[in-house]
């Protein structure tokens, strides 16, 4: 797949930042229905524009995406196009010989939407035969033999007949391979459907009546419209009687997505069922026992509970204190007050870290969300959360009060959304924190300096206009390093990538993504400014109509890091790089776009860099893929501690620890 040749090797193209993908068009929705070919290819349908990304990289409409189940990427990864861009989650099914894909579930949504497309498409998986409608008429609701009304799920039997969940007609409509009507099975509010090619049994996910129409902005929200009621088994197309049912007994105020997959690999057919409640729905294994659908519990969850390694999910931050590495902090989508703790020396899971209230009880998770945890050089841990507050705890989670407030909380440090712009705490407990005037008012940021007593000593050490910030560090001389999306006006795309990117899509990917490349600025202890100036040589928020900027009093500037603009077009400010200084004053900065970490001296010169692109199988000698020895899938944050560098590798869901050895060594006596 496309790679870019640099002076010192090759790197994959970052096709789109927000989904963190190196493949064009790889946009996935929040309800996916992949299918698997006999030769081990995973086929998915690309997402519509109703995702949280305003300008996804759609590459011409709704199309198939093809991957190997072993992680390989076929040459035809960008599979055939199904239809022009239109909404709806979309469901797909394979013909028994894997030559064709059938697709339905498309909806023209929104205030001006036309509603369900009411058709089924057929396309050759190899792309040699174009897509065409074989069932229904576009935007015309039908019934009986004449069409469909809001079709959703789709499946095929061993004879190639096509089963469609005809939600609006309360039935599973069945058609011959050429699209002519064959039969139907009455069932209220059907969604996903599967057919056993061994027994002919038909399994239907029945949902509650959808509460939001296609014109509503919440139509796609699983919490409102896709609430699982039960899974029904019908004998076959010839025997339409209900044989068994699995009832959703999980209590939830909202829906969870209503997902179901059929597994024919065992002696008895099994269904994997999830999305039964809002948030943290288990994945149940439901075995077909003939006259009953029997839940065998949640074996995947059970295995996870037994897993002593405690594998990580979203890794935005890595916090190191003493011999502990703390990660998987409370964050958006991770509603918990608990972080995982690992040994800094071995990486073994050793327990959890839970901040405490003043009475010793566990802290409320809502007090910790929407921020990040930082290890201070004073040995304490700081949580910048709720877009406004800073909380201080010791290494065991006990509150450390500020003298100015009498509590461990100080307020007035606004940012917004789900992650702040970083924070640094020196050995004296002095806090350096970027802050806005109010929630999400990020056009004018100021770095505030707060004493260990919680009192603000400097309201405006560094002022930043019109550019998003991400990352801050302070050396022992008091010099301040900040990450900022302020870049030279004449090189919004860095020189080492300029002219080497593949052609843009209509949504301007990948060029807009590479304009998110940030800069590292070093300012003296007296501070400085990055301010709006119509004649300025720098620009901020580069993928939009950029703000012209002038940089004042910076000691040097290096083009490194990633600061996504706050918005859903390209990236999200909850993913911005974090860098750190080691005990020798060397600055370690992750570079997402080159899949490595750079090491700079105090003058901004590159000393070295380490790491290259690789997946989670690459873990050095003895691992399944021993080369590269130091591999990153998405190096986002760096922390230096104890002679090691700890890197949060987000896509690979891990923390990578790197230890440096000396190239040369000498001993001298000290008088």
N, C-alpha and C positions, 0 to 999 in steps of 0.2 A: 504494500500500500504506500501512497506517497510519503517520501521522506525528503528532508532537506539536508543537503550537504553543507556542512560547516568546515572551517579550516582544520578542525581536529576531530572529525567524525560526522556521523549522521544522526538526525533526530526525527521522530515522527512529526507530521503536521498536526498542530492543535486545531482541529476543525471547528470546535465550538467550546467556549470556556464553561458555560453554565452546566451542561451535562458532562463536562470533563471528558470529552471524547476526541479521539484522534482519527475518527472516520466521518466523512461528510454525510450529511443527511441522517445521522444517527440520533433522531429525536424520538423519544419514547414517551407515552402517556402514562397516566396513573392507573389505568386498567389495561393490561396487556394480555393477549391471548395467543401466545406463540404455538407453533406446531413443529413436529419433529419428523424428518424424512427417515426412511429406512437406512440410508447410508450416513446418518449422523449429522445432518445439517439442521440448524435451528432457524426457522423462518418466522419473522415477525413483521408486523405492519407498522410503518412509520406513523408518528403522531400527527394530529391536526394542529392548527394554530391556536386552539383553545387552551394550550398548556400555559403555565405561568410565564413562559417566555414570549414576549410580544413578536419577535422576529426570529422564529426558529429556522434552522437550516434545512428547509424542506426539499430542496432539489427537485422542484417541479410538480409537487403534489403528493398524494398518498401512494406510497410504493412499498414493495417488499424489501426487507433487509435480511441478509443471509449470513449466518456465522456457522463455524464448526463447533460442535459441542466440546471439542478439545481445546477451544480457544483460538483456533486458526481462523484466518479471514480469507474466504475464497475471492477469486478475482471478480466475481459478480456480486460482491457484497451489496452494492447498490442494485438491488434486483429490479424486476420490471415494474413499471408504473401501473397502478390500478385505476386511478381516476384523478381528475384535477383536485386541487386543494379544497377539502370540504371537512366539516366537523364530524363528531361522533367518535366513540372509542374505536369502533371497527372490530369485527370478528373475522377470522379466516379458518379455512379447513382445506385439507389436502384430498385430492382424489386418491383412490386405493393404490394406483401405480405411481404416485408422487409426481405425475407429469403436470397436473393443473392445480391451481389454487383458486378457491372460491372465497369471495369477500362480501360482507354486508355490514349493517350496523352504522351506516353513514348518515349524518344529520347536518343539515344547514341550520345552525343555531344562532342565537343572539336576537336582539330586538328586531332586526330586519331579516331574520332567518326564514327560510321557506319550509323548514320542518324536515321530517325523515325523508331520505331519498327513496325508500321503498323499492330497492332493487338489489339483485345479486349479480356481482361481476364474476367472470371467469377469465383467468390469464394463465398462460403457460409459464411454469416456474423457470424454464430456461430463457424466457423472454423472446423466443422466436416468433410466438404468436401473440399479438397484442390483446389488450383487455377489451372485453365486450360485455354488455348486459345480456344475461340469459333468462332472468326472471324479473317480472315487475316492470313498472313504468316510472320514470323519474318524477319524484314529488307527487305522484298520484296514488292515493291510498286505495287498495283493492281488498277483496275478500274472496273466499271460496276458491274457485279455479282461476280467478282473474287477477290475482295480485297479492300484495302484502301491505300491511299497515304497521309501520314502525318495527321492522325486523331487527333482531339483535344477534343472538348466538347462531352458529352454523356448524354442521358436522356432516360426515358422509358415512354410509355403511359399506360393507364389503362388496356390494354390487354397484357402488358408485352413486347410489341415490343420495339426494341432498336434503338434509333436515334443517329447517329454518325456524328459529324461535320467533314466531309472529306475535309480538307482544300486544299489539293493538287489536288483534283478532282472537286472543286467548287460545292459541293453538301452536302445535308444532306442525308446520306445513311441510309436506314431503314432495319432492320433485324428482323426476328422472334425470340422468346425467345431462340430457340435452335441454333441460329447463322446463319440460312439460309437466303439468300437474299429475301427481300420482295418488296422494292420500293425505290424511292429517290425523293428529292425535290431540283431542281437546285437553287443554291445561291452562289454568289462569296465570297470567303475568309471567310468562316464561322468559328467562334470560339466557344463560349459557346452556348449551345442549351438547351431549356426547352420545355416541353410539358404539357399542361393543361390536367389533368385527368378528369376535369369536361366538357370541351368543345372540347378537341382534338386540340385546336389551338397550333401552333408551333412558338416559339419565338427564334430568332437567333441573336446573337451579331456578326455583320459584322465588320471586322477590315480592316485597310489599309494593303497593301502588306508589308509583313515583310521585313525589310531592311537588316537584318543580317542572314547569313546562320548558320546551326547548328555547323559548324566548328569554328565560330567566338566566342571569349570570351564574347562578348556582346549579344549573342543570347537570353539570359534570361532577359535582361534588358528591362523592360516595356517601357522605354523611346524610345527605338529603334524599338521594334518588336511588341508591343501590343498597337496599337493606334486605339481607337474605332472610327468607322465611323458612324454606325447607328444600331439600333435595328429594326428588321423586324418581322412582324407578318404574318404568313401564316394561311389560314383558317383551314386546317387539312391535314392529309395525303391523304384524298379523295379529298380535295379542295386545290390544291397547289398554288392557286393564292395569290399574295401579297395583304393583306387586309389593312395594315397600317404600318407606320414606325415612329420611334423616331430618329431624326437626331442629332448627336453631334455637337452643335454650339459653344462649348467652344473653344476659340482660344488658341493654345499651340504649341510651336515649337516641343515638344516631346510628346510621348504617356504617358498614365497613368496607364495602366494595363487592361483596358476593362473588368470590372467585372459586372455580372448581376445575380440576384436571382429572382425566381418566387414566388409570395405570393398569395395563394389561400384562405386565411383566411377571406377575406371580401366578400361583395356581388359581386364585379367585380374583375376579376384577376388584379393583380398589379405586376409591375416589379420594383425592386430596382436596380438602375443603377449607377455605379460609375467608377472611373478610367478613366475619360474622358479627363483629361489633366494631365500634369506633375506637381505634387505637389498640395496639398489642393483641390483635386477634391471633389465637393459636392456629396452627395448621393441623387440622384433624385428618387422620387416616380412617376412612370409612370403607369397610369391606362388605362386598355384596355376598350375603349369605343365602341368597335365593329368595326367601320370603321375608328377609329383613336386611336393612342397611345398618351394620353394626359398627359403632365407633370404637376404634382401637386406641383412642387417646391421641396425644400429640407427640409422636416419637422424635420428631426433629427438635422440639422444645426439650424433651427429656434428655437427648444427647447433649444439647447445649448446656443444660444444668450440670451434667457430669463432666463437662469439659473444664479441666482445671486451668487450661491456658487462658481462658476468658478472652477470646478473640474480639477484636475491636470493630466497631462500626464506623461512624463518621469521626474522623480524626482531624479536628481543626487545630487544637492546641496540644502541646506537650509541656508538662510542668515537672521540673526536677527539683527536689529538695532533699538534701542529705543523700541517703542511699535509696531513695524512692523516686520512681517515675510515675507520675499521676496523669492519667489520660481518660478519654471518654467522659468529658465533663458534661454537666447539665447543659443542654443546648436546645435550639429549635428542633422539634421532631424527636428529641430524646428527653422526654419528660420524667426526670428523676432527680433526686438530690444526691445521688451516689456516683462517685468516680471510681475507676479501677486503679489499683496500685500494683506496680511491678518492681522487681529488683533492678536497680540501675546497673548492677554488675552482671547479672545473668539473664535478665528479661523475663524471669519466671513470675507468674502471678502470685502475689503475696497477700492480697486482701482488698479492702475498699477504703475509700476516704469519704467521710460524710461530715460536712461542717455542722456545728452544733449551735443551738440557741443559748441564751444566757443561763437557762435552767438545766442545760446539759442534754436536752432532747434534740432530736434531729431537726435541722433547719428545714423550713418549708421550701419545697422545690421552686415555687414561684418567686421566691426571693433570690434565686440563683440563676434563673433562666435569662436568655437573651444577652449574653455577655461572654466573658472568658476568664480563666483562672491564670494568674501570673505568680511565679515564685520570685519573691524579693531577695535581694542580696543580703537582707537583714535576717533571713531565715524564716520569715513569715510568708503566708500565702494570701493573695489578694484576689478578690472576685469583683470584677467590674461588671455589674449586672443591671437588669431592668432599665437599661438605657439612661441611667441617671446616678446610680449609687456605686460606692466603693466599700467593700466589706473586708475586714482583716481577721485572719485566723492563724493559729499556730499550726505546726506540722501534724498535730493530732486532731485538728478540727475545732479546738477551743477558741472562743472569741477573744480577740485582743482589742480592748477599747482604745479609742482616740481620746486624748485628754480634753479636746475641745468640745466633744459631744457626750462623753461619758458612756458611749456605746461603741460597738465596732463598726458603725456605719457613718459615712459622711456622704452628703448629697450635693448635687449641682454640677454634675459632670455628664452633660447630655451627649447623646449620640443618636442612636435610633436603629430600628429593625433588629436583626438578630446577632450582631457582633459589633463590638466597638472597634476603635482604630489602634488598639494596643495600649500598653502601659509599662512603665519601667520604675523599679524601686531600687535605690542604691543601698549601701551598707548601713547608712544612718537612718534608713526608713523614709527618706525623702521620695515622694511620688511625683513622677512626670507623666501627665496624662493629657492627650488631646481631647478637647471638649467643644461642643457646639453651644449656641445660645439657647437652643430648645430642641425638643425631640425632632429628629430628622431634618433639622435646619443646618445642613452641612456645607452651605456655600461659604461660610466664614467660620473656620475652626481656629482655636487657640490652644496652645500647649500651656497648661497650668502647672505650677509647681506647688506641691502641698507638703508641709512639714510632717514629721512623724507624729506630731500632736493633732493633726487633722486640719490645721489652719492653712489657708492659701497664702503662700509667700509671694507668688508672682502670678498675676492673672493672665499675662500675655507674653510668655517668654518667646514664643515663635507664633506668628500669625500666618494662616494659610487661606487663600481665597480660591474658590472655583475649581478645586482639585481634590480628589478623594485621598485620604490618608490611610496608611496601613503599616504599622510597625514603628517602634521607637526604642532607642537604646542610648545610654549615657556612659561615657568612659570616666576614668578616675580623675581626669583633668577637668571634667565638667562639660566636655564637648557633647553635642547632641546630634544623633543620627536619626533621621526620619525617613520613612517610605512615603512617597507621594506620587500621584499620577499627574505630575507636571513634567513635561518632556519638551525637548527642542522642537520648535515649530516646524523646522525644515526636515525633521526625521521622526515623524510620529511612529513609523515602524522602524525598529532598530536596524542599523546598517547591515548587521550580519544576517538579517532575514529579508531585507529589501530586495525586490526583484526575484526572489526565490519561491514565493508562495504560489500555490496552484490557483487557478482561476476562481474568482468569487462566484458565489451563488447570487440569486436575486436579492437575498437579504444581506449581502456584503460580508459573508463569511468565506474565508477566514481572516480577511484583512482587518475587519473591525476588532477581531479578537486580539490580534497582535498589537493593536493600538492601546491595549490595556497594559502593556509593558510599562512598569513604573520606573522611578528613579530613586536613588538613595542620596540624600543631601546631608552633608556634615556642616553643622553650625557651631560657632564658638560658644563658650559659656554665656556670653552676653546675648545670645539669641540671633534672630533675624526674621526675614519675612519672605513670603511668596504671595505677591499681591496682584490684583487685577490692574492691567496696564494695556491700553489699546495698542501701544507700540512695543509691547513686550516680546521677547525672543522665545518665550516658552508658552505652551498651551496646556490646558487641563481638560479633562473629560473628552478625550481625543476623538471618540467615535461620533460625537454630536457636533453641533456647531461649536467649536472649541472656544473656551475663554482664554484670551491673551493674558499672559502673566509675565511679571518681572521678579527675578530672584535677587534678594538683597542680603549681603553679608555671608553667603555660604562659603565655606572653605574649599569644598569640592563637590562635584556631582558625578555619580556613576549610574548608568542605565542598567538597573537590575530590579527583580521582583515583579509582583503582579498585584495591582490595585484595581479591581473591577469597579466601574462606576456604579453608584447606588441606583439600581433600576434593573428591569428584567430583560432588557434587550440583549445584553452581552453577558454580564456577570452580576454578581451580587456582592454587596459590601461585606457580607458575612464570610466571604472567602478572600482574604488578603494576606499577603505573606507576612511572616514574623521572622525577624533576624535577631542575632545576639552577639555579644562580645565575649571572648574568652578571657582568662586571667592575664594574657599577654597583650590585650588590646587589639586582637585580631577580630575582624568583623566577618561573621558567617552569614551569608545571604542565600536563601533558596531561589532557584530560577526554574519556575514551572515549565517555561517554554523550551528550555534546554535540558530539563530533567537532571539537574545537578545542583550542587551547592558550591558557591564561590567563597573564597577566603581572601579578604582584603587586608592590607596593612593600614596603619593610621593615616597614611597619605592617600588612600584610595587605590593603591596599586594592587593588582592581582598577585597573590602569592602562589596560589594553586586553586584547583577545583577538583571535586570528586563526585562520582556517581554518573550513571547513564540510564537510558530507558530500559525498563524491565518490569515484569509482573511479579506477583507474590510467590511464584515458584523459584525465583532467583534469590537465594539466601546464602550465596558463597559456596565454598568447597563442601561437597557432600550433599548439597541440596539438589532437587530434581533438575534445576537449570543452573549449574554452578557459575556460568558466565552470563552477564557481568557480575562480578563479586559484590559490588555495591550498586543496587538497582533501585530506581524510583519510578513509580507510576504517576505521582503528582506531589512533589515535595513542596509542602505549603508552609511549614513552620520549623524553626530551628531553636534549640536551646543548648547552651554550653554549660557543662558541669562536670567536675571531677575528672578532668582530662579527657572527657568524651564529648562528642557532639550527637545530640538526639534530634532526629528529623521525623516530623509527622508526615508520613507518606499516605495521603488521603485515599487515593484510588485503590491502593493495595491494602488498605485497612490495617496499618501497622505502624509501629515506631521503629526506625532503624537507628541503631547505635553505632557510631564510628569512633574508633580510637586511633590517635595519631602516634606514630613512632618517630624518633629523631633520625634525620638523614646523616647527621654527624654528631659526635659527642666529645666533649673535652672536660677535664677536671682542673680546677685551680684552687689554691689554698686561700683562705680568707684570714687576713692578719687580725 
